Amino acid sequence: MPTLVEIAHEHGNTDERTIEHLSALLSEWGMLADFCFADMLLYLPTADKKWIVAAQVRAATGQTLYDTDLVGLSADLVKRTMIDQAFTSQKVVTGEIQVDSQPDAVSLMAIPVRCDDRVVAVLTREWSTRSGRKPGQLERTYLAIFEDFTKMISTGLFPFEGRVADATVAPRVGDGVIVLDADARVRYASPNAVSAMHRVGVSTNAVGQSLAELGVAQTAARNAYERREPVVEEFEQTSEVTLLTRTIPTLKRVGRDVVVTGGVVLMRDVSELRRRDRLLLTKDATIREIHHRVKNNLQTISSLLRLQARRLKSEEAISAIAESVRRIRTIALVHETLSHEAGEDISFVEIVRPLLRLVEEGLQSADRPVKFNVLGDGGRLPATIATPLSVVILELLQNAVDHGFPEGSAGGAVLVTLSHDDKSLNIRVTDNGRGLHSDFNIGMATGLGLSIVRTLVTTELAGTIQMRPALVGDSHGDLVVNSNGAGTVVDLKIPFTGE
C-alpha cells in the first residue's frame, strides 16, 4: 500500500512543509477516529482536479464501514462535490453518501486541513447512523471533543507545531478520558478514567474539581496549558499504582491570539507494566551478579592451577597447565564482559580486543615479536555463542604463534577480521608466519588445540572451518604477506543473525 509521501509526490504535492504537517496529523488521527467513533480518510487534490485517498484509519471505538483499504483510490462524484466545497469554502461540510457495503445512506463530514495560511487537504469522517453507537453521555462528550479538534484542524491549530509529546507511547481514548475546562477543572471523566482514579485513592466525584485538588496530573496540565502543546507524564501515585497521562490542550483563535479553551487528559494505569519492568531490572541485575561471581570463581581456579604449576618439574605438564589457564581466563573474560552488559547479548568485538591482549601477555616473547590486531565488528552475540567462539579464537591465535612464529623466528603479525550479514557471522584469522605444510588437512589434525577448534565450530556452533595458505593479496595494514604460502588464513562461518 502506498504511503502518504509516495502519493503526494506522485500527484505533484511535493511541498515538504505540507507533507510534514499532514504526517503530523496522521500521527494523531487514531485518537480523532476514536473520539468520533468513525472511519476517517485523508484526501489530497490531484493534478486533474480529482481527490485521492492518501491515508485511512479505523476507530477502535466503533464499527468500520470499509472492510478493504481505500488508499490510492479516487473519490466518486458525490464525495468529490462535498470535498471540493469544503476545500474552497474552507469550512466544514456535512452530507450523505452511498457506500456499497451499507444498505442506507452514510453520513460524511468534510473537514478542511489548514497548513499555515492555506488549505492543503480535506479530512473526512464517515459513519452510519444506523449501525453507529447509541448516543449517551460518553458519546456526546467524545463527539464534542472531536468537534473542538475539527475547529482546530480547519484553523491550522492542529496538529501541534514543534516539539510535542510522542503520541505512539501515549494512552489511547479507550484507556480513560478526563475533559477539562479552561481553568483545568474536570468537566467529565469517562468510566475507565474514574476506575483509574479509584485505584489511586480518588473516590470522590471528580467533576467540578481541579486536578490539583484531585492530586492527579496537575503538573502536566499546567505545562500543557502554558506551552499550548501536549504533555506526556508518568507518575507514581502510590508505591503500587503508576499512571501514564497525556494532556492535550484545546485551542481557539481570538483575533490574532490563540487561547486555551480547555483540555483532554488521556489516562492509562501502567502499574502492571512498571511492575514487570522492575522485575526485569531485578532479574537483569541478578544475572549480571551471577556472571561476576562465575568470573571470580574461574579466576580462583586459574590461580590454583598456577600455584600447582610452580610445584611441577615437567616442562610438558607446566605447558599443559598454562594452556588450561589461558582457556579458563578466556571464558572468565566473557563472563566479566557480560557482568557489565544489560541482557545476555554481548558486543563480540569487546571480547576479541582483550582476548588479543591476553594472548600477547602469555605467548609473545622478545625474540619473536608478534603484533595482534582486530578489524571489523561481529555484532552482538548471545553468551551461548560468544563463549565457545572466544575459546576457538584463543586456540587459533595460540596455534598461529606456536606454528607460524616458532622460537628464534623474526616474528610477524596476526589479524582477526570480523564481519556479519543477515545469515552468518564470519571470522578470519590471518598470519604471515611459516605457513602450512603441503600435506596439511585440518580434518586429520591431531593436536589438542585444533581438535578443540574443530569440535566447537562444527558441533557446538554448527559452523564451518577452512584453513589455507595465505596469499600476497591477504595483506592488510601491519600484516604483510611477502609471498604466496608464507602465512595461514583460517575462515570460520557461524550461522547466526547478529544485530
C-alpha positions in Angstrom: 0.0 0.0 0.0 1.5 3.4 -1.0 2.4 5.8 1.7 1.3 9.4 2.2 4.7 10.7 0.9 4.6 8.4 -2.2 1.0 9.5 -3.1 1.8 13.2 -2.5 4.9 13.1 -4.8 3.1 11.0 -7.4 0.4 13.6 -7.7 2.5 16.7 -7.6 2.1 17.6 -3.9 5.8 17.8 -3.2 5.8 20.7 -0.7 7.8 19.4 2.2 6.1 21.8 4.7 2.7 20.4 3.7 3.8 16.7 3.9 5.3 17.4 7.3 2.0 18.9 8.5 0.0 16.0 7.2 2.3 13.4 8.6 1.9 15.0 12.0 -1.9 14.9 11.6 -1.7 11.2 10.7 0.3 10.5 13.9 -2.6 11.9 15.9 -5.7 10.8 14.0 -6.1 7.5 15.6 -7.2 9.5 18.7 -9.5 11.6 16.5 -11.2 8.5 15.0 -11.7 7.0 18.5 -13.4 10.3 19.6 -15.8 10.4 16.7 -16.4 6.6 16.5 -15.9 6.6 12.8 -13.7 5.9 9.8 -11.5 8.8 8.7 -10.0 9.3 5.3 -7.4 11.9 4.2 -7.9 13.2 0.6 -5.3 15.1 -1.4 -6.0 17.0 -4.6 -4.6 15.7 -7.9 -3.4 17.5 -11.0 -6.6 16.6 -12.9 -8.8 18.2 -10.2 -9.8 15.0 -8.5 -9.3 13.8 -5.0 -7.3 10.7 -4.0 -7.3 8.8 -0.7 -3.8 9.3 0.8 -4.4 7.6 4.2 -7.2 5.8 6.1 -7.8 5.0 9.8 -10.5 3.0 11.5 -11.8 3.7 15.0 -11.1 1.3 17.9 -14.4 2.6 19.5 -16.8 1.9 16.6 -17.7 -0.2 13.6 -16.0 0.4 10.3 -17.7 1.0 7.0 -14.9 -0.3 4.9 -13.5 -3.9 5.1 -10.9 -3.1 2.4 -8.3 -0.3 2.2 -9.2 2.7 0.1 -5.7 4.2 -0.1 -4.8 5.2 -3.7 -8.5 5.3 -4.9 -10.2 8.4 -6.1 -13.4 9.9 -4.6 -16.6 9.4 -6.5 -18.6 12.3 -7.9 -20.8 12.8 -4.8 -17.9 12.7 -2.4 -15.8 14.9 -4.7 -18.6 17.6 -4.7 -18.6 17.8 -0.9 -14.8 17.7 -0.6 -14.5 20.5 -3.2 -17.0 22.6 -1.3 -15.0 22.1 2.0 -11.8 22.9 0.2 -13.0 26.1 -1.5 -15.1 27.4 1.3 -12.6 26.5 4.0 -15.4 25.4 6.2 -16.7 22.0 7.5 -19.3 20.5 5.1 -21.7 17.7 6.0 -23.9 15.5 3.9 -24.7 11.9 2.9 -23.1 9.4 0.5 -23.7 5.9 -0.6 -21.4 3.0 0.4 -21.7 -0.4 -1.3 -21.5 -2.3 2.0 -24.3 -0.3 3.6 -28.0 -0.5 2.7 -28.7 3.0 3.9 -27.1 6.4 3.2 -23.9 7.1 5.2 -23.1 10.4 6.8 -20.0 12.3 5.8 -18.2 15.3 7.3 -15.6 17.0 5.2 -13.0 19.0 7.2 -10.6 21.4 5.5 -7.0 20.8 6.7 -5.2 24.1 7.0 -1.4 24.5 7.0 -0.2 28.0 7.7 -2.4 30.3 5.6 -3.9 27.8 3.1 -6.0 24.6 2.9 -3.9 21.7 1.7 -6.1 18.7 2.1 -9.5 17.5 3.3 -10.2 15.1 6.1 -13.4 13.1 6.1 -15.3 11.5 8.9 -17.6 8.7 7.5 -20.1 6.8 9.7 -23.5 5.1 9.6 -26.2 6.4 12.0 -28.0 3.0 11.8 -25.0 0.9 12.9 -23.2 3.5 15.0 -23.1 3.7 18.8 -26.2 4.9 20.6 -25.7 8.4 22.0 -25.1 8.6 25.7 -23.2 11.0 27.9 -19.8 9.4 26.9 -20.7 9.5 23.2 -22.0 13.1 23.4 -18.9 14.2 25.3 -16.5 12.5 22.9 -18.2 14.0 19.8 -18.0 17.4 21.5 -14.2 16.9 21.9 -14.0 15.8 18.3 -15.8 19.0 17.2 -13.2 21.0 19.1 -10.4 19.3 17.3 -12.3 19.8 14.0 -12.2 23.5 14.5 -8.5 23.4 15.3 -7.8 21.4 12.2 -9.7 23.9 10.0 -8.0 26.8 11.5 -4.5 25.4 11.4 -4.1 24.8 15.2 -4.0 21.0 15.0 -1.7 19.1 14.7 0.6 20.9 17.1 3.7 22.5 15.8 7.3 22.0 17.1 8.2 19.7 20.0 5.2 17.7 21.0 4.8 14.6 23.1 5.1 11.3 21.2 1.6 10.0 20.6 2.8 6.5 19.9 3.7 5.9 23.6 0.7 7.8 25.0 -2.6 6.3 26.3 -5.5 5.7 23.9 -9.0 7.1 24.2 -10.3 3.7 25.4 -7.9 3.8 28.4 -9.7 6.7 30.0 -10.5 10.3 29.3 -10.8 13.4 31.5 -12.2 16.6 30.0 -11.0 19.9 31.4 -12.3 23.4 31.2 -10.1 26.5 30.7 -9.2 26.5 34.4 -8.2 22.9 34.4 -11.3 21.8 36.3 -12.9 18.5 35.5 -16.0 18.7 33.3 -16.2 14.9 32.6 -14.4 11.7 33.5 -15.0 8.5 31.5 -15.8 5.3 33.4 -12.3 3.9 32.7 -10.7 7.2 34.0 -12.9 7.0 37.1 -11.7 3.5 37.7 -8.1 4.6 37.3 -8.6 7.4 39.8 -10.3 5.0 42.3 -7.1 2.8 42.2 -5.0 5.8 43.3 -7.4 6.7 46.1 -9.6 9.4 44.5 -13.1 8.1 45.4 -15.0 11.5 45.3 -16.8 12.8 42.3 -14.1 14.4 40.2 -16.5 16.7 38.2 -16.1 20.4 39.2 -12.7 19.8 41.0 -9.3 20.9 39.7 -6.6 18.3 39.0 -4.6 19.9 41.8 -7.4 19.2 44.3 -7.5 15.6 43.0 -3.8 15.3 43.1 -3.7 13.8 39.6 -1.6 15.1 36.6 -1.8 18.7 37.7 1.8 19.4 36.6 1.2 18.0 33.1 -2.0 20.0 32.7 -0.3 23.2 33.8 2.6 22.7 31.4 0.3 21.8 28.5 -1.8 24.9 29.0 1.2 27.2 29.3 3.1 25.7 26.3 -0.1 25.1 24.3 1.1 21.6 23.3 0.5 18.1 24.5 2.5 16.8 27.5 3.1 13.2 28.5 3.8 12.5 32.1 4.1 9.3 34.1 3.9 9.4 37.8 3.6 7.0 40.8 0.6 7.9 42.8 1.4 5.2 45.3 4.0 2.5 45.6 1.7 0.2 43.8 0.0 2.4 41.3 1.6 4.2 38.3 -0.4 6.3 35.9 0.6 7.5 32.4 -1.2 10.6 31.2 -1.2 12.7 28.0 -2.7 16.1 28.4 -3.8 17.9 25.2 -5.0 21.5 25.3 -7.9 22.6 23.1 -7.2 25.9 21.4 -9.1 28.7 19.7 -8.1 31.7 17.7 -9.4 35.0 19.1 -8.3 37.7 16.6 -4.6 37.2 16.3 -4.3 35.4 19.7 -4.5 31.7 20.5 -6.3 30.9 23.7 -6.7 27.7 25.6 -10.4 26.8 25.9 -9.9 23.5 27.8 -8.1 20.2 27.6 -8.3 16.5 27.3 -6.4 14.1 29.6 -5.9 10.6 28.3 -5.1 8.3 31.2 -3.8 4.7 31.5 -3.0 2.6 34.5 0.5 1.2 33.7 1.1 -0.3 37.2 1.4 -3.8 35.9 3.8 -2.8 33.1 6.1 -1.0 35.5 6.0 -3.9 38.0 7.2 -6.2 35.2 9.8 -3.6 34.3 11.1 -3.6 37.9 11.1 -7.4 37.9 13.1 -7.4 34.7 15.6 -4.9 36.1 16.0 -7.1 39.2 16.4 -10.2 37.1 19.0 -8.4 34.9 20.9 -7.3 38.0 20.9 -10.8 39.4 22.1 -12.3 36.1 25.0 -9.7 36.0 25.9 -10.6 39.6 26.0 -14.3 38.6 28.3 -13.6 35.7 30.5 -11.6 38.1 30.7 -14.5 40.6 31.4 -17.0 37.8 34.2 -14.8 36.6 35.6 -14.6 40.2 35.4 -18.4 40.6 37.2 -19.0 37.3 39.9 -16.6 38.3 40.3 -18.5 41.5 40.7 -21.8 39.6 43.3 -20.1 37.4 45.2 -19.0 40.4 45.1 -22.5 41.9 46.4 -24.0 38.7 49.2 -21.5 38.5 50.2 -22.4 42.1 50.1 -26.1 41.1 52.3 -25.4 38.1 55.0 -23.9 40.3 55.4 -27.2 42.1 55.8 -29.2 38.9 59.2 -30.2 37.3 57.9 -31.5 34.0 58.0 -28.8 31.2 55.2 -30.6 29.4 53.0 -30.6 32.5 53.7 -26.9 33.1 52.9 -26.1 29.5 49.6 -28.0 29.6 48.6 -26.2 32.8 49.5 -22.8 31.2 47.3 -23.6 28.2 44.4 -24.6 30.6 44.8 -21.4 32.5 44.5 -19.4 29.2 41.4 -21.2 28.3 39.8 -20.6 31.7 40.8 -16.9 31.6 39.2 -16.7 28.1 35.9 -18.0 29.5 36.2 -15.7 32.5 36.7 -12.8 30.1 33.3 -13.5 28.6 31.6 -13.6 32.0 33.4 -10.4 33.1 32.1 -8.6 30.0 28.6 -10.0 30.5 28.6 -8.8 34.1 28.7 -5.2 32.7 26.1 -5.7 30.0 22.3 -5.5 30.1 20.8 -8.8 29.0 22.5 -11.9 27.7 23.9 -10.4 24.5 27.4 -9.0 24.1 29.3 -7.0 21.6 31.7 -9.6 20.3 34.5 -7.2 19.4 34.6 -6.2 23.0 35.6 -9.8 23.8 38.1 -10.1 21.0 40.1 -7.0 21.9 41.0 -8.1 25.5 41.5 -11.6 24.2 44.3 -10.3 21.9 45.9 -8.6 24.9 45.7 -11.9 26.8 47.5 -13.7 24.0 50.1 -11.0 23.8 50.8 -11.3 27.5 51.0 -15.1 27.5 52.6 -16.1 24.2 54.6 -13.2 22.9 58.3 -13.0 23.7 61.1 -10.6 22.9 62.9 -12.9 20.5 59.8 -13.4 18.3 57.6 -10.2 18.5 54.1 -10.7 17.1 51.7 -7.9 16.6 48.0 -8.6 17.0 45.1 -6.6 15.7 41.3 -6.8 15.1 39.3 -5.4 12.2 35.6 -5.1 11.8 32.6 -5.8 14.1 30.9 -9.1 14.7 27.7 -7.6 16.1 26.1 -8.7 19.3 26.1 -12.4 20.2 24.4 -14.4 23.0 26.6 -15.8 25.6 25.9 -19.3 24.3 27.7 -18.4 21.1 30.3 -15.9 22.4 31.8 -18.3 25.0 32.8 -21.2 22.7 33.7 -18.8 19.9 36.1 -17.0 22.3 37.8 -20.3 23.1 38.0 -21.0 19.3 39.7 -17.7 18.6 42.1 -18.2 21.5 43.2 -21.6 20.1 43.6 -20.2 16.6 45.8 -17.3 17.9 47.9 -19.7 20.0 48.2 -22.1 17.0 49.3 -19.1 14.8 52.0 -18.1 17.3 53.3 -21.7 18.1 53.4 -22.9 14.5 53.7 -19.7 12.5 56.3 -18.0 14.6 58.5 -20.6 16.4 61.2 -19.5 18.8 64.0 -17.8 17.0 61.8 -16.5 14.1 61.6 -12.9 13.2 58.0 -12.6 14.4 55.3 -11.0 12.4 51.6 -10.1 12.6 48.2 -11.8 13.2 44.9 -10.1 12.1 41.4 -11.1 13.3 38.7 -9.9 10.9 35.1 -9.9 12.0 32.0 -9.4 9.8 28.4 -10.5 9.8 25.4 -10.4 7.5 21.7 -11.5 7.8 22.6 -15.2 7.9 26.0 -15.7 9.5 29.0 -14.4 11.5 32.3 -14.6 9.6 35.7 -14.6 11.3 39.0 -14.7 9.5 42.4 -15.2 11.4 45.3 -14.4 9.2 49.0 -14.6 10.0 52.2 -14.1 7.9 54.2 -16.8 9.6 55.7 -20.0 8.2 52.5 -21.2 6.6 51.0 -24.7 6.3 52.7 -27.9 5.2 51.8 -29.0 1.7 50.0 -32.1 3.1 48.1 -30.3 5.9 44.5 -31.4 6.4 42.5 -29.9 9.3 40.3 -32.9 9.3 43.3 -35.1 10.1 44.9 -32.7 12.6 45.6 -34.5 15.9 46.8 -31.5 18.0 44.7 -30.7 21.0 44.2 -27.0 20.0 42.9 -27.7 16.5 40.8 -30.6 17.8 39.1 -28.2 20.2 38.5 -25.7 17.4 37.1 -28.4 15.0 34.8 -29.8 17.6 33.4 -26.5 18.9 32.9 -25.0 15.4 31.3 -28.0 13.7 29.4 -29.5 16.6 28.5 -26.9 19.2 28.3 -23.9 16.8 27.1 -25.8 13.7 29.6 -23.8 11.6 32.3 -24.5 9.1 36.1 -24.0 9.2 38.6 -23.8 6.4 42.4 -23.3 6.5 44.5 -22.3 3.5 47.9 -20.8 2.8 48.0 -17.0 2.8 48.3 -15.1 -0.4 50.0 -11.8 -1.1 46.5 -10.3 -1.6 45.7 -11.1 2.0 48.0 -8.3 3.2 46.3 -5.6 5.3 47.9 -2.8 7.3 50.7 -4.2 9.6 50.1 -7.7 8.2 52.2 -8.1 5.1 52.4 -11.4 3.2 55.6 -11.3 1.2 54.9 -14.4 -0.9 52.1 -16.8 -1.6 52.1 -19.5 1.0 54.0 -17.5 3.6 51.3 -17.5 6.2 48.0 -19.0 7.1 44.3 -18.0 6.7 41.6 -19.6 8.8 38.0 -18.8 7.8 35.1 -19.5 10.2 31.4 -19.2 9.2 28.9 -19.4 12.1 25.2 -19.4 11.2 23.7 -16.6 13.3 21.6 -13.5 12.8 23.6 -10.7 14.6 22.5 -7.1 15.3 
